Amino acid sequence: MTQIDTAETTESRVYEIGFHVVSSIPEEKLAAEVTVIKDVLESNGAIFISEDFPKLKNLAYSMTKTAGAKHFKFDVAYFGWVKFEMNPEGAVQVKKLLELNNNILRFIIVKTVRESTLAVIKPAYRFEKKPARVGEIPKNKEIKSPMSEVELDKTIDALMVE
C-alpha cells in the first residue's frame, strides 16, 4: 500500500444512514432503539452532523423480516436518518454491525455532502377558471357601448399619425 492509498482511506467522509425500524417496537422504546443505532455509529468514530427522529410511515410495499425460523411481514415502519462524518473503514464496520440488529427492517448508507440536503417542497396551488355562464357578465370587465362611426374614424386617424 502506498502513502497516497493510506491517506485516502484515513480521510473522513460525510455519510447519511436512512433506516426503517420495525413497527412492532412500541413508541416508548423507539428512543432506546435509536440510541443503539447512534451508539454503533459513535463507537466507530462518527461525528454527528444532523438527524431526524424516526416517524411511523406507511411502506410502499410489504416487507418481510426473518428472525430465526420465523418470517414477519410489515406494512408500516419507523423511518429516520442520521448524517455523520466518519472514515470509510468505520462505515464498513457500521454496516456489518447494523446488519446484525433484528429491530432494523432495512437501512442504507450513502455518501453525501455536509450541507443540508433536505428537499424544499413548494406547495402547488391550482386555480381553475370557472367558465362563465351564458349571458353572465364577468364582474371585473366593464360593458362598453359600441363606438359610433365618427369616434371610430377619429381613433383610426390618431393611430395613422403615430
C-alpha positions as CSV (number, residue, x, y, z in Angstrom):
1,M,0.0,0.0,0.0
2,T,1.4,3.4,-0.9
3,Q,1.4,6.6,1.1
4,I,-1.4,8.0,-1.1
5,D,-3.7,5.0,-0.5
6,T,-3.2,5.2,3.2
7,A,-4.0,9.0,3.2
8,E,-7.2,8.4,1.2
9,T,-8.6,5.6,3.5
10,T,-8.0,7.6,6.7
11,E,-9.7,10.7,5.3
12,S,-13.1,11.1,6.8
13,R,-16.2,11.4,4.6
14,V,-19.8,12.6,5.2
15,Y,-22.4,9.8,5.2
16,E,-26.1,9.6,5.7
17,I,-27.8,6.5,7.0
18,G,-31.6,6.1,6.4
19,F,-33.2,3.3,8.3
20,H,-36.6,1.6,9.0
21,V,-37.1,0.3,12.5
22,V,-39.8,-2.5,12.8
23,S,-43.2,-1.2,13.8
24,S,-43.5,-4.0,16.5
25,I,-41.4,-1.8,18.8
26,P,-43.7,0.4,21.0
27,E,-43.1,4.1,20.6
28,E,-41.9,4.3,24.2
29,K,-38.9,2.1,23.3
30,L,-38.2,3.7,20.0
31,A,-35.8,6.3,21.5
32,A,-33.8,3.4,23.1
33,E,-33.5,1.7,19.6
34,V,-32.3,5.0,18.0
35,T,-29.8,5.3,20.8
36,V,-28.5,1.8,20.0
37,I,-28.0,2.8,16.3
38,K,-26.3,6.1,17.3
39,D,-24.0,4.2,19.8
40,V,-22.9,1.9,16.9
41,L,-22.1,5.0,14.9
42,E,-20.3,6.8,17.7
43,S,-18.3,3.7,18.7
44,N,-16.8,3.6,15.2
45,G,-15.8,7.3,15.3
46,A,-18.8,9.1,13.8
47,I,-19.2,12.8,14.3
48,F,-22.9,13.7,14.1
49,I,-24.0,16.5,11.8
50,S,-27.8,16.2,11.7
51,E,-30.6,13.8,12.2
52,D,-34.4,13.2,12.1
53,F,-36.1,11.1,14.8
54,P,-38.0,8.2,13.3
55,K,-41.6,8.6,12.4
56,L,-44.2,5.9,11.6
57,K,-44.7,5.7,7.8
58,N,-46.7,3.5,5.5
59,L,-44.4,1.4,3.4
60,A,-44.8,1.4,-0.4
61,Y,-44.9,-2.4,-0.3
62,S,-45.0,-5.1,2.4
63,M,-41.5,-6.1,3.6
64,T,-40.5,-9.4,5.3
65,K,-38.0,-9.6,8.2
66,T,-36.7,-13.0,9.1
67,A,-35.8,-13.6,12.8
68,G,-34.7,-17.1,13.5
69,A,-37.1,-19.5,11.8
70,K,-39.9,-17.0,11.7
71,H,-40.9,-14.5,9.0
72,F,-42.6,-11.2,10.0
73,K,-44.4,-9.1,7.5
74,F,-44.5,-5.3,7.8
75,D,-46.7,-2.7,6.1
76,V,-45.6,0.2,8.3
77,A,-42.2,1.1,9.9
78,Y,-40.5,3.9,11.7
79,F,-38.3,5.8,9.3
80,G,-35.4,8.0,10.5
81,W,-32.0,9.2,9.3
82,V,-28.7,10.4,10.7
83,K,-26.0,12.4,8.8
84,F,-22.5,11.9,10.2
85,E,-18.8,12.2,9.3
86,M,-16.6,9.1,9.5
87,N,-13.7,7.3,7.9
88,P,-14.5,4.7,5.2
89,E,-13.3,1.7,7.4
90,G,-15.7,2.8,10.1
91,A,-18.6,2.9,7.7
92,V,-17.9,-0.7,6.6
93,Q,-17.9,-1.7,10.3
94,V,-21.1,0.1,11.0
95,K,-22.8,-1.7,8.1
96,K,-21.7,-5.1,9.5
97,L,-23.0,-4.3,13.0
98,L,-26.3,-2.9,11.8
99,E,-27.0,-6.0,9.7
100,L,-27.0,-8.0,12.9
101,N,-29.7,-5.8,14.5
102,N,-33.1,-7.6,14.3
103,N,-35.0,-4.4,15.0
104,I,-33.8,-2.7,11.8
105,L,-36.0,-3.7,8.9
106,R,-33.8,-2.1,6.3
107,F,-31.1,0.6,6.1
108,I,-28.9,2.3,3.5
109,I,-25.7,4.2,4.0
110,V,-24.8,6.8,1.3
111,K,-22.0,9.3,0.8
112,T,-23.3,12.8,0.8
113,V,-22.3,16.4,1.5
114,R,-22.1,18.3,4.7
115,E,-24.6,21.0,3.5
116,S,-28.3,20.5,4.1
117,T,-29.8,18.2,1.5
118,L,-33.4,18.4,2.7
119,A,-35.8,18.9,-0.2
120,V,-37.9,22.0,0.0
121,I,-41.3,21.2,-1.2
122,K,-43.2,24.1,-2.6
123,P,-47.0,23.8,-2.4
124,A,-48.6,23.6,-5.8
125,Y,-51.7,25.8,-5.9
126,R,-54.1,25.1,-8.7
127,F,-56.7,27.6,-9.5
128,E,-59.2,26.6,-12.1
129,K,-61.1,29.3,-14.0
130,K,-64.8,28.7,-13.8
131,P,-66.4,29.1,-17.2
132,A,-68.9,32.0,-17.4
133,R,-72.5,31.1,-17.8
134,V,-74.3,32.0,-20.9
135,G,-75.4,35.6,-20.7
136,E,-73.4,36.3,-17.5
137,I,-71.2,39.4,-17.4
138,P,-67.9,39.0,-15.7
139,K,-67.5,41.2,-12.6
140,N,-64.2,42.6,-13.5
141,K,-65.0,43.7,-17.0
142,E,-66.8,46.9,-17.9
143,I,-69.5,47.0,-20.5
144,K,-68.5,49.2,-23.4
145,S,-71.1,50.5,-25.8
146,P,-70.4,50.2,-29.5
147,M,-68.4,53.2,-31.0
148,S,-70.1,55.5,-33.4
149,E,-68.6,55.9,-36.9
150,V,-67.2,59.3,-36.0
151,E,-65.4,58.1,-32.9
152,L,-64.1,55.1,-34.9
153,D,-62.7,57.4,-37.7
154,K,-61.0,59.6,-35.1
155,T,-59.3,56.6,-33.4
156,I,-58.1,55.3,-36.8
157,D,-56.7,58.7,-37.8
158,A,-54.9,59.0,-34.4
159,L,-53.3,55.6,-34.9
160,M,-52.3,56.5,-38.5
161,V,-50.5,59.7,-37.3
162,E,-48.4,57.8,-34.8
